[in-house]
């Protein structure tokens, strides 16, 4: 089975997704380069919803679901937060309400809302496409019984206890435990920086053989936010035991966050067009990666496939 899950089901009588939070996703060597396959944290099978964000969302819902009657979230219609929230909600038998900027007659023409609807999500519509407007609507709808999935699937460290924030990142920090001893340079995406924060927490404790970290910014620079967050959970970002180089694909003008780089692959691995594909193309154009087993490339997740997900739908959605 091409996932760390032994059983592929929404049904909690058959599998509890939280039991796999500590399962280590594999490293694979493809033509002399190591790849961390976080896309194999895939509770509905490879090609279904997957990756670091999925793991953190499962942890969050499992931890805070007691006494809540529904999940409430809001995001861009392009965001996998919509589909992931509905899917994890369905596993825990929590209905999902999602705030989007769209029209009722067009919302299902977008993949992530269509998948969310397949798992029973109900949509609420806001007046504009910008995130502050979306989150204002979420705040207006929030009740004591709402389990709010924050934008970016995170725990804001200015509102949650430091211990909770640390535990949120522990589930990703654990994933550094099987870095191959040969890897000296580790390449990691920096988007929301939640996954990167988890990796840095893990590396601060167990750097293995890593001598250099190269992070590539996919969206606006979040390093100040991340440094505050690291200090909150007890990590001094200036005292990490390796060299850290950062280059922003977004802030340099190489690519915007919303750009899709399709068709990038390596030895059978198809890279996510929003994340790893941008990194891979930039690396091919600007850096040579020696195929000598000393480089590790961290895949935080892969684009889901509707044909893989559709058989698990709990609600009928027009094709």
C-alpha positions, 0 to 999 in steps of 0.5 A, spaced: 500 500 500 503 506 497 501 510 504 503 509 511 495 507 512 494 500 513 486 501 512 483 506 507 476 508 510 473 514 513 469 509 518 472 510 525 470 503 526 475 501 521 481 506 522 482 512 527 487 516 523 490 519 529 493 513 530 498 514 524 500 521 526 507 518 529 508 514 523 514 516 519 513 517 511 519 514 507 525 517 504 526 514 497 532 515 493 531 517 486 537 517 481 542 519 487 537 524 490 533 523 496 526 525 497 522 525 503 515 523 501 510 526 506 505 525 500 504 518 503 501 521 509 494 519 505 489 516 509 484 515 503 490 512 499 495 515 495 493 521 490 488 522 496 488 528 501 495 528 503 501 531 506 504 535 512 497 539 512 493 533 513 497 530 519 496 537 522 489 538 521 488 531 523 491 532 530 488 539 531 481 536 530 482 530 534 485 534 540 479 539 540 473 536 537 470 535 544 463 538 545 463 541 538 458 540 533 461 542 527 467 545 523 467 552 521 473 554 516 474 559 510 479 560 505 480 561 497 476 557 493 483 554 490 485 552 497 486 545 499 484 547 506 476 547 504 477 539 501 481 537 507 477 540 512 470 537 510 474 530 509 477 530 516 470 533 519 467 527 515 472 522 519 470 525 525 462 525 524 463 533 524 459 537 519 463 542 515 461 549 514 465 553 509 466 561 507 468 562 500 467 568 495 463 565 489 456 564 487 452 558 489 451 556 481 459 556 480 462 554 486 462 547 484 466 548 478 472 549 482 475 542 485 476 544 492 469 546 493 467 540 489 471 535 493 468 539 500 461 538 497 462 531 496 464 530 504 457 534 506 460 541 506 455 547 506 457 553 503 457 560 506 458 566 501 462 572 503 462 579 499 469 579 497 475 575 495 480 577 500 482 573 506 480 579 511 473 579 508 473 571 508 475 571 516 471 576 518 465 572 515 468 566 519 468 570 525 461 572 525 459 565 524 463 562 530 459 560 536 461 556 542 460 549 539 464 551 532 471 548 531 474 553 527 480 551 522 484 557 522 486 560 515 493 556 513 491 550 518 495 553 524 494 555 531 496 562 532 501 563 537 498 569 540 492 566 542 494 559 544 498 556 550 505 555 548 505 548 550 499 547 545 503 550 539 509 546 541 504 539 541 501 542 534 508 542 531 511 535 534 507 531 529 511 534 524 518 534 528 518 527 529 518 526 521 526 528 521 527 522 525 529 518 519 533 523 515 538 518 511 545 519 514 548 521 507 544 527 507 548 533 508 543 539 504 536 539 506 531 543 501 525 545 504 519 549 501 517 555 505 509 557 504 505 558 510 511 556 514 507 551 519 511 545 516 517 548 516 517 550 523 515 543 525 521 541 521 526 546 524 523 544 531 525 537 529 532 539 527 534 543 533 533 536 537 536 531 532 540 534 526 542 528 523 548 529 518 544 535 516 550 541 515 546 546 510 538 547 510 536 551 503 529 554 504 525 556 498 519 561 499 513 560 495 509 565 498 510 572 502 516 572 507 514 569 513 520 568 517 519 574 522 513 570 524 516 563 524 522 566 528 517 568 533 513 562 533 520 558 534 522 562 540 515 561 543 516 553 543 523 554 545 527 554 539 533 559 538 533 560 530 540 563 531 543 557 534 541 552 529 546 547 528 547 548 521 547 553 516 541 556 513 540 559 506 533 562 504 531 564 497 524 567 496 521 565 489 515 569 491 519 576 493 524 575 488 519 576 482 520 569 480 513 566 481 507 568 485 504 564 490 498 563 485 502 561 479 501 553 477 508 550 474 505 544 471 509 538 468 515 538 473 517 531 475 523 527 477 524 519 476 516 518 477 515 523 482 510 529 480 511 535 483 505 539 486 504 545 481 504 550 487 510 548 491 515 543 489 514 544 482 516 551 482 522 549 487 524 544 482 524 548 476 528 554 479 533 549 482 534 546 475 535 553 472 539 556 478 543 550 482 546 544 480 544 538 485 549 533 485 546 526 484 551 523 490 546 521 495 548 528 499 541 532 498 535 531 501 528 534 498 522 535 502 516 534 499 510 536 503 505 534 499 502 532 492 496 535 488 490 530 490 486 526 484 479 527 484 478 520 481 482 517 487 477 521 492 470 520 489 469 513 491 469 516 498 464 521 497 458 521 502 454 526 498 452 526 491 456 531 487 455 532 479 461 531 475 
